Amino acid sequence: MKRFLPWIILAVAAACIAANWLPSKMAKDNFDFSRFGEIPVLVGGRIKPLDTVARNRRRQAPQRDAMAD
């Protein structure tokens, strides 16, 4: 048994990794957010994915510790 234990652990780890590589199956009514982020947007004369534009805008927003009343 001691001889096969590392191989068993390796097989289980490989199966877990392989399962995460497979694309998840979505129902027809679910919204695909990953594809939504790939929508091309024209910003400053360059075409960028919507996800990149949103992340950069969020980084440029002023960050405050508390909300003003």
Secondary structure, DSSP 8 states (H G I E B T S, - for coil): -TTTHHHHHHHHHHHHHHHHHS-----TTS--HHHHTT-EEEETTEEEEHHHHHHHHHHHS---SS---
